[in-house]
């Protein structure tokens, strides 16, 4: 950090003239069929340019963020003759088996800042971390950005900002970064994600999207060469080892900070007006951890329990949000805890499973595995069942922390919360399979695989629900599936409603709930035959890919969208009882306390008690 401060102070003495060239790669996607070869060709090509000073890489380094893919990408990129600066993209963070830690272990950081002549380059990604959602600038990353720019003394310091998503509604809190950049002498925003060369206008700030390095349907992959010359910036598409095309975009570099328009008809910001309609819904209290929360809270008596990305596990009072105690782990926590008596259990990206005393946070035991533990535990009697990222699913004695059994047949990590029915454990993994294990012996009773090939279609994020001998779940293939638990026979499977990863079950086990990808939540009768819905409610939330689950308790169906809108529906009729918007970003699966009170956690790092009375 000291080096960063010195670097920024020195910038105030540089002249404003500059003339240099850099290569810009994005959406490399190592893990796809031709990706490694395409990257090797581009690296060789860049090394042949003596006048390229450095390379920028703006995210999606891999297909699924595995250590193997990241390591291969790094081994290729490290052969660049000149420096390179790199950030992750959503493919590196959403499907990360390490809980987004391997990227930092390999490259030392997942953000960057450096200067070249009079230009300050700042690189920062938007995740999303571990959950299916829009891009989102984490609170801890926004603080880092603020720290960097607060040290700049020259108000006319020229800045180029590099990120992965466009700074529009594809990034849930785009406005938080855009409002910051508009206060600075921002020249341009460089980003990827869309795989094509394209010009954008972000409220007056130029935006340039870079093509993917993949060849895709063409013979060659490619990238952009960017030249700064005579106070202008030129973008040239380069087909690796073949040809540089004429510049396709150019922007003027301004030495003096310009004023950006704030005309109301040009500015789009999140709409919270729904909270006026349902004004009886209030936030009773709020606790701000300051770090990404990617898990739900568990409750016991008058206390709640949850962890965050700062390596901290909290116990808070439900009455007023005060901290009872907190416990430091070795890395980020994305595992929703489970509680039995005075035992609270959760997994951690530091490769451990923790069991703490609910009363004082004292460690009862810690079980070390061989990789991150991102799965959520479930407890039956005094046995903890939990999946990890090391290919194993475990049963552990909750009192002693001793391993009871270990199933080692997984080929992908586990993030879900398992379901248990009689003596069977049911869960999906990021290896395309859904598993049924004997809870007593670890024996594989059956496993199921969908009809679409590929890791991305794995039934892994959905929390499966069980009733009347049937397990229900939805995968990213937009299909809802029902399987007989005893036999593993597929009872029915439908893509009619375009349901992705989000389901729920009524407390009485008679109704199955699901969220479609556009506007609606529906209820189906629990049955071995697919029948017409009991009700379908058009909630009007638009396109939604959130991996948060539906929870029904006390006759109310609760669901939070990817943009922070919470819905409370009547269980019997589907009628909307209330809505309340608490964020524009991802909200984790709701934790109900009563019919009128819920606990929420979110990517903003906030824990809230919401009441509707």
C-alpha positions, 0 to 999 in steps of 0.5 A: 500500500505504501508503494501505491501512495508514493506512485500516486504522489509522483503522478502530480509531477509528470507532464501531460504528454504521452505516446505509448502502446499497449495490448488489451486481452479479455474473455480468454476463457481458458478451459474452452476447447481452443482457449489455451491455443488462442491465448498462446498465439496472442502472447507470441504475437504481442511479444513480437511487437517491440513497441508494446509497453504492457498488456491489460487483461480485463477478466474472464481468464477461465471458463469456470475458475478452477485452479487448473484453468487459472494455473494454465492461464498464468503459465501462458501469460507469464511468458509475456516479455513485458508487464501485464495487469489482470483482473478476474471476470464473472467466470472466474468468480461465480464458479470458483471452487476456491471461493475466489481465493485461487486468483489472489493466491496466483497473482497476488491481487485481483485489482491493480493500479499503475501509471504510465506517463501521465495516465493512471490506470485502475483495474477493478472487477465486479464479481459476482462472488459465488452467486448467480447475479449481475455484476456487483462492486463489493463494498470492500473494493469500493473502499479500496478505490476510494483510498486510491483516488483520495491520494490524488492531489491533482484534480486533472489527473488523467485516469483510465478505468478497467473493469469487466462488465459495462457500467450500466444495468448489467452491473447492479451498482454501476452508479456507485462507480460511475458517480465516482468516475464522474468526479475525476478526470476519467478518460475512458472505461475499458471492459470486456464481457460482451465478446465484441468490439463496441463503443458505449457512452456512460453518462458522458464517459466513453466506454470501449468493449473489447472482443474476446480472445477466442477464435469462436467460429473464426480461424483466429482469435484476437485482441486490441492494440491501443495506441495513445498518441497526440492526445488521442486514444486509438483502438485497432483490432488485431487478428493474432499472428496475421493482421492489424485492422484499421482503427475502429474507435478513437477517443480524445484525451482531455487534460482538464477535467470536464463536467459531466451532464446530470440532466435527469433524462440522461441519468438512470438510477434504481427505483425505490418508490415501491417502498412508499406503496408498502410503507408499513414495511420497515427496517427495524435495525441494520448492521453493516459488516462492510464486506460481501455477504454471500450466505444466509443467516441462521437463527437460534433463540434470540440470536442470528449467525452469519459469516462474510468475506472478511473472514468474520463469523458473527453472532448478533442479537435479533432484538437490536442487531448488537454484536454478541461475539465474532470469530475470525477464520482463515478466509472468506465464508460463503456457507450458510450455517446450521445449528443444533443445540449450542453447536453452530457449524459452517464451512470456510474458503480456508478449507476448514469446517468450523463448529463454534459454541453459540453462546460465546463463539468458542471453537468446539472443533475445526475439521481441515479438508483439502480445499475450500468448503463452500457447501452449506451444512445440514444436521440430522440428530448429531451428524453434520452433512456437508460437501466441499471443493476437494471432491468429497462429501462428509458426515461428521460427528457434531460433538467431537468433530470426528469423521464418520464417513467420506464419499469421494466420488465427486468431480466438482465442488459443492455449494448447495445445502443438501436435503435429507429424507429418511436415511438419504442425503440428496444434493447436486455438485458442479460436475453435472450430477445430482447425488443420493447417498446413504446417510449411514454408510456413504454408499451411493444409492443413485445419481442423476444427470440432465440431458444437457452436457456441460458443467454450467448445466449442473444442478448445483446451486439449487437447494433441493426440497423433498416431500412425499418421497420425491426430491425437486430441484431446478438447474441452469438448463431452465428445467424443473425436475422431480425424482423418486428418492427410493429408486432414482427414477425421474418422475417428471421434468419440464422446461415449460416455465423456464425455472432456473435454480430457485425453488421452495417448499411449503412448511406442510410439504404440500406445495412446491414453489418456483421462480421463473426467469421472467416476472413470475412465481408459481406454486405446484402441488407436490405430486409424482405427476406434473399438474397445472399450477395452483397459482401463478403470480406475475410479480413484475420483477423482469428478467431474474437469474438470482440463485437465492431460494424461496422460503415459505413459513407462517403462511407467507412465501418469501423471495428476494430478486437479483436486484434487491426486491423482496416479495411476500406472497400469500401461500394459498393464493399467491397474492402479493402481500407486500414488496420492499426494496433493500438494495439494487444488488444480490440478496441472499435467501431470506431467513424468516423469524415470524410471519411479519419479521425476516432477516436479510443479508446481502452483497452490500455487507448488510444484515437487516431485520425487516418488519411488516406490521 
